[in-house]
Every structure is written in structure tokens, then in C-alpha cells.
């Protein structure tokens, strides 16, 4: 089978499945699924953070310090966005200071 044809079929099928999931209306969701789906965003964010810790091993210490700073701000203020911005700012400042 032609590789381009195979990629087109896979891409089309993936698009249709995702589009159907976004456009289909569900009359009622069970309480179990509502509770379950509340944890999806934070679990995806956690997976992204943990996997990014090991992409550049030379920055691991700086990333852990920035992660702790962001987590502290999130814990204190209960504001997710402020914690993310704080963690990124701390990482940026630490990386600038450590390269000087």
C-alpha cells in the first residue's frame, strides 16, 4: 500500500473520530464519569511536567527548583495559571543566572 494513502486514511479516521467526539451531544453523563473527567486536565499537566524534567539532564536541578516554586505558589494561592507563570519565570531567571 502506498505510504501517502495510508497516512491519509489514518489522518482522516483520526479527524473524524475526534470531530464526532466534539460535536455529538450527550443527553446525560453519569456522576462517575463527571467525577472521573474532573481529573483529566491536571493529570495531563502532571504528565507533561514530569516528562519534561528529563529532556535536558543538565537543567534538572533548575527545573526542580522552579517546579517547587510554582507548586508553592499554586498551593498558597490556589491559582493554577499564577503557579505556571511563576515556575516558568523562576526557571528562566535561574537559567540566565547559571549561564552567566
N, CA, C and O atoms as a DFTB+ gen file, in Angstrom:
400 C
 N C O
     1  1       0.845      -1.181       0.000
     2  2       0.000       0.000       0.000
     3  2       0.891       1.245       0.000
     4  3       1.943       1.283       0.639
     5  1       0.451       2.221      -0.710
     6  2       1.181       3.467      -0.808
     7  2       1.205       4.158       0.570
     8  3       0.180       4.242       1.246
     9  1       2.373       4.644       0.968
    10  2       2.524       5.276       2.267
    11  2       1.665       6.529       2.389
    12  3       1.061       6.763       3.436
    13  1       1.603       7.323       1.351
    14  2       0.793       8.543       1.381
    15  2      -0.694       8.219       1.550
    16  3      -1.401       8.910       2.282
    17  1      -1.160       7.178       0.881
    18  2      -2.557       6.762       1.017
    19  2      -2.839       6.279       2.431
    20  3      -3.884       6.603       2.995
    21  1      -1.937       5.521       3.004
    22  2      -2.101       5.025       4.365
    23  2      -2.145       6.177       5.372
    24  3      -2.988       6.193       6.269
    25  1      -1.232       7.140       5.218
    26  2      -1.234       8.299       6.113
    27  2      -2.500       9.128       5.965
    28  3      -3.009       9.654       6.955
    29  1      -3.007       9.253       4.768
    30  2      -4.247       9.997       4.529
    31  2      -5.432       9.306       5.197
    32  3      -6.278       9.969       5.797
    33  1      -5.497       7.991       5.099
    34  2      -6.590       7.241       5.715
    35  2      -6.529       7.366       7.238
    36  3      -7.550       7.598       7.886
    37  1      -5.346       7.214       7.799
    38  2      -5.194       7.310       9.255
    39  2      -5.537       8.712       9.734
    40  3      -6.219       8.878      10.746
    41  1      -5.065       9.721       9.009
    42  2      -5.358      11.105       9.383
    43  2      -6.850      11.384       9.305
    44  3      -7.411      12.003      10.209
    45  1      -7.486      10.944       8.260
    46  2      -8.925      11.149       8.108
    47  2      -9.727      10.447       9.190
    48  3     -10.672      11.018       9.735
    49  1      -9.360       9.219       9.503
    50  2     -10.074       8.478      10.549
    51  2      -9.901       9.149      11.904
    52  3     -10.857       9.266      12.670
    53  1      -8.687       9.586      12.199
    54  2      -8.448      10.269      13.470
    55  2      -9.245      11.562      13.550
    56  3      -9.853      11.856      14.579
    57  1      -9.247      12.328      12.476
    58  2     -10.011      13.580      12.462
    59  2     -11.491      13.317      12.661
    60  3     -12.135      14.006      13.452
    61  1     -12.050      12.326      11.957
    62  2     -13.479      12.047      12.077
    63  2     -13.852      11.602      13.488
    64  3     -14.883      12.017      14.017
    65  1     -13.021      10.762      14.097
    66  2     -13.310      10.322      15.464
    67  2     -13.272      11.486      16.448
    68  3     -14.144      11.596      17.309
    69  1     -12.283      12.342      16.330
    70  2     -12.191      13.484      17.242
    71  2     -13.303      14.498      16.979
    72  3     -13.867      15.058      17.919
    73  1     -13.616      14.735      15.716
    74  2     -14.679      15.671      15.376
    75  2     -16.024      15.159      15.874
    76  3     -16.838      15.933      16.377
    77  1     -16.259      13.860      15.735
    78  2     -17.515      13.286      16.227
    79  2     -17.603      13.415      17.740
    80  3     -18.671      13.700      18.280
    81  1     -16.485      13.206      18.425
    82  2     -16.494      13.338      19.880
    83  2     -16.765      14.751      20.344
    84  3     -17.338      14.949      21.416
    85  1     -16.365      15.737      19.561
    86  2     -16.594      17.128      19.933
    87  2     -17.987      17.618      19.571
    88  3     -18.508      18.528      20.217
    89  1     -18.597      17.030      18.551
    90  2     -19.876      17.550      18.075
    91  2     -21.087      16.761      18.554
    92  3     -22.193      17.300      18.573
    93  1     -20.914      15.513      18.939
    94  2     -22.060      14.727      19.388
    95  2     -22.522      15.218      20.751
    96  3     -21.709      15.487      21.636
    97  1     -23.810      15.331      20.907
    98  2     -24.391      15.784      22.171
    99  2     -24.758      14.560      23.011
   100  3     -25.387      13.618      22.529
   101  1     -24.354      14.600      24.262
   102  2     -24.702      13.546      25.200
   103  2     -25.796      14.098      26.099
   104  3     -25.624      15.145      26.723
   105  1     -26.913      13.400      26.165
   106  2     -28.055      13.895      26.920
   107  2     -27.732      13.999      28.403
   108  3     -28.040      15.006      29.040
   109  1     -27.115      12.962      28.952
   110  2     -26.808      12.982      30.370
   111  2     -25.572      12.120      30.608
   112  3     -25.432      11.038      30.038
   113  1     -24.680      12.620      31.460
   114  2     -23.477      11.892      31.807
   115  2     -23.633      11.376      33.226
   116  3     -24.169      12.064      34.095
   117  1     -23.164      10.169      33.447
   118  2     -23.286       9.598      34.786
   119  2     -22.377      10.355      35.754
   120  3     -21.365      10.916      35.335
   121  1     -22.719      10.378      37.026
   122  2     -21.885      11.067      38.023
   123  2     -20.464      10.495      38.093
   124  3     -19.516      11.230      38.372
   125  1     -20.311       9.197      37.843
   126  2     -18.978       8.608      37.850
   127  2     -18.081       9.268      36.812
   128  3     -16.948       9.645      37.112
   129  1     -18.597       9.409      35.576
   130  2     -17.784       9.999      34.510
   131  2     -17.531      11.477      34.752
   132  3     -16.466      11.983      34.397
   133  1     -18.476      12.172      35.343
   134  2     -18.246      13.582      35.662
   135  2     -17.121      13.738      36.679
   136  3     -16.270      14.614      36.531
   137  1     -17.110      12.893      37.714
   138  2     -16.023      12.930      38.701
   139  2     -14.702      12.516      38.059
   140  3     -13.660      13.112      38.328
   141  1     -14.752      11.497      37.215
   142  2     -13.541      10.997      36.556
   143  2     -12.932      12.059      35.648
   144  3     -11.717      12.256      35.665
   145  1     -13.738      12.735      34.869
   146  2     -13.247      13.708      33.895
   147  2     -12.742      14.994      34.549
   148  3     -12.061      15.783      33.894
   149  1     -13.055      15.220      35.811
   150  2     -12.529      16.393      36.503
   151  2     -11.016      16.296      36.686
   152  3     -10.342      17.321      36.786
   153  1     -10.477      15.083      36.729
   154  2      -9.051      14.891      36.981
   155  2      -8.213      14.815      35.709
   156  3      -6.988      14.735      35.796
   157  1      -8.825      14.838      34.550
   158  2      -8.083      14.712      33.295
   159  2      -7.140      15.888      33.054
   160  3      -5.977      15.639      32.737
   161  1      -7.554      17.156      33.181
   162  2      -6.618      18.253      32.896
   163  2      -5.385      18.246      33.789
   164  3      -4.274      18.425      33.291
   165  1      -5.550      18.044      35.092
   166  2      -4.399      18.077      35.979
   167  2      -3.495      16.867      35.753
   168  3      -2.280      16.969      35.921
   169  1      -4.063      15.738      35.379
   170  2      -3.216      14.573      35.120
   171  2      -2.412      14.755      33.834
   172  3      -1.265      14.316      33.758
   173  1      -2.996      15.389      32.834
   174  2      -2.250      15.666      31.605
   175  2      -1.138      16.664      31.886
   176  3      -0.019      16.493      31.401
   177  1      -1.427      17.704      32.660
   178  2      -0.401      18.684      33.015
   179  2       0.728      18.017      33.794
   180  3       1.900      18.288      33.529
   181  1       0.401      17.162      34.738
   182  2       1.415      16.451      35.512
   183  2       2.280      15.582      34.619
   184  3       3.500      15.551      34.777
   185  1       1.663      14.876      33.682
   186  2       2.435      14.035      32.770
   187  2       3.389      14.875      31.924
   188  3       4.526      14.463      31.692
   189  1       2.955      16.030      31.466
   190  2       3.826      16.907      30.685
   191  2       4.987      17.435      31.509
   192  3       6.116      17.493      31.022
   193  1       4.723      17.822      32.757
   194  2       5.774      18.360      33.617
   195  2       6.804      17.294      33.940
   196  3       8.005      17.536      33.822
   197  1       6.346      16.115      34.349
   198  2       7.278      15.056      34.737
   199  2       8.108      14.598      33.543
   200  3       9.307      14.359      33.682
   201  1       7.491      14.474      32.376
   202  2       8.253      14.029      31.206
   203  2       9.254      15.092      30.750
   204  3      10.292      14.754      30.181
   205  1       8.955      16.377      30.993
   206  2       9.889      17.429      30.573
   207  2      11.070      17.576      31.525
   208  3      12.065      18.211      31.177
   209  1      10.977      17.004      32.710
   210  2      12.092      17.115      33.657
   211  2      13.360      16.453      33.123
   212  3      14.465      16.910      33.418
   213  1      13.218      15.405      32.358
   214  2      14.369      14.620      31.939
   215  2      14.800      14.873      30.494
   216  3      15.611      14.119      29.957
   217  1      14.280      15.907      29.864
   218  2      14.678      16.184      28.482
   219  2      16.064      16.806      28.409
   220  3      16.814      16.535      27.470
   221  1      16.413      17.630      29.379
   222  2      17.747      18.244      29.431
   223  2      18.336      17.957      30.816
   224  3      18.093      18.720      31.751
   225  1      19.099      16.880      30.965
   226  2      19.584      16.496      32.288
   227  2      20.446      17.555      32.971
   228  3      20.504      17.598      34.199
   229  1      21.111      18.402      32.202
   230  2      21.958      19.428      32.818
   231  2      21.124      20.508      33.515
   232  3      21.646      21.228      34.366
   233  1      19.852      20.632      33.173
   234  2      18.973      21.622      33.798
   235  2      18.045      21.012      34.846
   236  3      17.115      21.675      35.306
   237  1      18.283      19.767      35.225
   238  2      17.366      19.077      36.124
   239  2      17.232      19.796      37.462
   240  3      16.117      19.961      37.956
   241  1      18.324      20.220      38.052
   242  2      18.268      20.905      39.344
   243  2      17.477      22.207      39.233
   244  3      16.654      22.512      40.095
   245  1      17.725      22.967      38.177
   246  2      16.997      24.220      37.989
   247  2      15.503      23.972      37.788
   248  3      14.666      24.719      38.294
   249  1      15.183      22.921      37.049
   250  2      13.779      22.609      36.802
   251  2      13.071      22.185      38.085
   252  3      11.912      22.538      38.301
   253  1      13.757      21.435      38.928
   254  2      13.139      21.008      40.181
   255  2      12.904      22.206      41.107
   256  3      11.878      22.276      41.784
   257  1      13.848      23.142      41.138
   258  2      13.665      24.352      41.949
   259  2      12.479      25.164      41.419
   260  3      11.645      25.628      42.197
   261  1      12.405      25.336      40.105
   262  2      11.289      26.073      39.503
   263  2       9.963      25.349      39.733
   264  3       8.937      25.989      39.968
   265  1       9.983      24.022      39.666
   266  2       8.781      23.240      39.919
   267  2       8.305      23.431      41.355
   268  3       7.108      23.577      41.604
   269  1       9.235      23.429      42.288
   270  2       8.877      23.639      43.696
   271  2       8.320      25.045      43.917
   272  3       7.362      25.225      44.668
   273  1       8.917      26.032      43.266
   274  2       8.420      27.407      43.404
   275  2       7.007      27.530      42.835
   276  3       6.131      28.124      43.464
   277  1       6.791      26.974      41.659
   278  2       5.457      27.024      41.058
   279  2       4.427      26.267      41.879
   280  3       3.292      26.717      42.035
   281  1       4.830      25.110      42.405
   282  2       3.907      24.327      43.237
   283  2       3.574      25.071      44.523
   284  3       2.433      25.035      44.984
   285  1       4.565      25.746      45.106
   286  2       4.310      26.531      46.315
   287  2       3.329      27.655      46.066
   288  3       2.442      27.903      46.883
   289  1       3.483      28.338      44.942
   290  2       2.551      29.426      44.609
   291  2       1.152      28.871      44.351
   292  3       0.160      29.459      44.782
   293  1       1.071      27.743      43.651
   294  2      -0.241      27.137      43.406
   295  2      -0.898      26.706      44.709
   296  3      -2.104      26.880      44.884
   297  1      -0.122      26.152      45.611
   298  2      -0.667      25.683      46.872
   299  2      -1.142      26.851      47.737
   300  3      -2.191      26.772      48.377
   301  1      -0.362      27.937      47.752
   302  2      -0.703      29.101      48.572
   303  2      -1.896      29.886      48.025
   304  3      -2.788      30.275      48.779
   305  1      -1.907      30.116      46.705
   306  2      -2.924      30.991      46.114
   307  2      -4.102      30.244      45.512
   308  3      -5.149      30.841      45.261
   309  1      -3.946      28.950      45.278
   310  2      -4.977      28.133      44.610
   311  2      -5.274      28.635      43.196
   312  3      -6.391      28.486      42.702
   313  1      -4.268      29.229      42.546
   314  2      -4.412      29.720      41.181
   315  2      -3.416      28.993      40.283
   316  3      -2.203      29.170      40.396
   317  1      -3.952      28.183      39.403
   318  2      -3.139      27.343      38.533
   319  2      -2.260      28.178      37.603
   320  3      -1.061      27.923      37.486
   321  1      -2.843      29.156      36.953
   322  2      -2.108      29.974      35.983
   323  2      -0.963      30.744      36.617
   324  3       0.117      30.855      36.037
   325  1      -1.201      31.272      37.806
   326  2      -0.150      32.007      38.506
   327  2       1.013      31.092      38.870
   328  3       2.173      31.500      38.808
   329  1       0.705      29.868      39.244
   330  2       1.761      28.903      39.551
   331  2       2.590      28.531      38.335
   332  3       3.810      28.392      38.427
   333  1       1.926      28.370      37.193
   334  2       2.641      28.042      35.959
   335  2       3.553      29.199      35.553
   336  3       4.716      28.991      35.205
   337  1       3.021      30.409      35.601
   338  2       3.823      31.582      35.237
   339  2       5.001      31.750      36.195
   340  3       6.109      32.072      35.767
   341  1       4.765      31.533      37.482
   342  2       5.842      31.642      38.460
   343  2       6.929      30.603      38.200
   344  3       8.117      30.924      38.222
   345  1       6.529      29.372      37.956
   346  2       7.508      28.322      37.672
   347  2       8.332      28.625      36.430
   348  3       9.546      28.422      36.420
   349  1       7.680      29.106      35.392
   350  2       8.410      29.452      34.165
   351  2       9.346      30.631      34.394
   352  3      10.471      30.641      33.894
   353  1       8.885      31.622      35.146
   354  2       9.736      32.786      35.423
   355  2      10.950      32.391      36.249
   356  3      12.063      32.842      35.976
   357  1      10.744      31.551      37.255
   358  2      11.869      31.103      38.084
   359  2      12.860      30.305      37.241
   360  3      14.070      30.493      37.370
   361  1      12.368      29.426      36.389
   362  2      13.262      28.648      35.528
   363  2      14.039      29.561      34.592
   364  3      15.235      29.361      34.383
   365  1      13.374      30.556      34.031
   366  2      14.030      31.480      33.114
   367  2      15.106      32.278      33.833
   368  3      16.215      32.428      33.320
   369  1      14.790      32.791      35.017
   370  2      15.767      33.576      35.780
   371  2      16.936      32.709      36.216
   372  3      18.089      33.126      36.103
   373  1      16.659      31.508      36.712
   374  2      17.736      30.619      37.137
   375  2      18.653      30.209      35.971
   376  3      19.869      30.106      36.133
   377  1      18.054      29.980      34.808
   378  2      18.870      29.592      33.659
   379  2      19.727      30.768      33.179
   380  3      20.845      30.561      32.706
   381  1      19.214      32.003      33.295
   382  2      20.010      33.167      32.947
   383  2      21.171      33.365      33.926
   384  3      22.292      33.677      33.524
   385  1      20.883      33.177      35.213
   386  2      21.906      33.370      36.243
   387  2      22.979      32.283      36.165
   388  3      24.163      32.560      36.355
   389  1      22.561      31.046      35.884
   390  2      23.528      29.944      35.873
   391  2      24.446      29.976      34.656
   392  3      25.550      29.434      34.710
   393  1      24.015      30.599      33.561
   394  2      24.864      30.666      32.370
   395  2      25.829      31.837      32.430
   396  3      26.780      31.891      31.650
   397  1      25.604      32.771      33.337
   398  2      26.474      33.958      33.429
   399  2      27.770      33.653      34.129
   400  3      28.609      34.540      34.288
